Amino acid sequence: MLPSAYFAGLGTGAGLIVAIGAQNAFVLRQGLQRRHVGAVVLVCALADLVLIALGVAGMGLAVRQQPGLLQVLRFIGAAFLATYGLLAARRAWRGESGLRPADAAADGRGRTLLACLGFTLLNPHVYLDTVVLLGSLSTHYAGTGRWSFAAGAGSASVLWFSALGYGARLLLPVFRSPAAWRAFDVLVAALMWGLASVLLLQPMT
């Protein structure tokens, strides 16, 4: 393990993943509702680890050479985000969010994990960030240094999703108010629609 490469990967990975995004909002919501948190954190972290490993292994060039695939993902991802934004807006309008006991079984594990995979894999930017960007940056290090860089970036993902999912419970006193949930869902809807618009208006390069 090359410490300098590891910490470079840790810092770069943290800088990329901490930015507000659809996936982070989804993990935060699951954490606040304490629904399938471990499974959601595991899926998000494993997906990042696999994509980072593919990038370091040299798959970044292959992704760059498939602009058509990224364009397809761009439109599918935009539709997915717009739909989820509509659902969030409907929850806010109807006041359906909250921490009521009856909500505990509202979404099954399978449905939750499918949504999690959607937020993770239908966003073409995730491939550019992990496979292409982190994969390219890892080439600055020789031999095992590349994998030290990957380990650092992967550690950032594991730490971030764990903190977001399990740390959300610290906000539970605030979100016992229906008004706070409505405000949160309004923000989620705006975020999803904003990201969908970016995907539609910004060609992948």
Secondary structure as the mmCIF struct_conf table of DSSP 4:
data_model
#
loop_
_struct_conf.conf_type_id
_struct_conf.id
_struct_conf.beg_label_comp_id
_struct_conf.beg_label_asym_id
_struct_conf.beg_label_seq_id
_struct_conf.end_label_comp_id
_struct_conf.end_label_asym_id
_struct_conf.end_label_seq_id
HELX_RH_AL_P HELX_RH_AL_P1 PRO A 3 ILE A 17
BEND BEND1 VAL A 18 ALA A 19
HELX_RH_AL_P HELX_RH_AL_P2 ALA A 22 GLN A 33
TURN_TY1_P TURN_TY1_P1 ARG A 34 ARG A 34
BEND BEND2 ARG A 35 HIS A 36
HELX_RH_AL_P HELX_RH_AL_P3 VAL A 37 LEU A 54
HELX_RH_PI_P HELX_RH_PI_P1 GLY A 55 MET A 59
HELX_RH_AL_P HELX_RH_AL_P4 GLY A 60 ARG A 64
TURN_TY1_P TURN_TY1_P2 GLN A 65 GLN A 65
HELX_RH_AL_P HELX_RH_AL_P5 PRO A 67 ARG A 94
TURN_TY1_P TURN_TY1_P3 GLY A 95 GLY A 95
BEND BEND3 GLY A 98 GLY A 98
HELX_RH_3T_P HELX_RH_3T_P1 PRO A 101 ALA A 105
BEND BEND4 ALA A 106 ASP A 107
HELX_RH_AL_P HELX_RH_AL_P6 ARG A 109 LEU A 121
BEND BEND5 LEU A 122 LEU A 122
HELX_RH_AL_P HELX_RH_AL_P7 PRO A 124 VAL A 126
HELX_RH_PI_P HELX_RH_PI_P2 TYR A 127 LEU A 134
HELX_RH_AL_P HELX_RH_AL_P8 GLY A 135 SER A 138
TURN_TY1_P TURN_TY1_P4 THR A 139 HIS A 140
BEND BEND6 TYR A 141 TYR A 141
TURN_TY1_P TURN_TY1_P5 GLY A 143 GLY A 143
HELX_RH_AL_P HELX_RH_AL_P9 THR A 144 GLY A 167
HELX_RH_3T_P HELX_RH_3T_P2 ALA A 168 LEU A 171
TURN_TY1_P TURN_TY1_P6 LEU A 172 PRO A 173
HELX_RH_3T_P HELX_RH_3T_P3 VAL A 174 ARG A 176
BEND BEND7 SER A 177 SER A 177
HELX_RH_AL_P HELX_RH_AL_P10 PRO A 178 LEU A 201
BEND BEND8 GLN A 202 GLN A 202
#
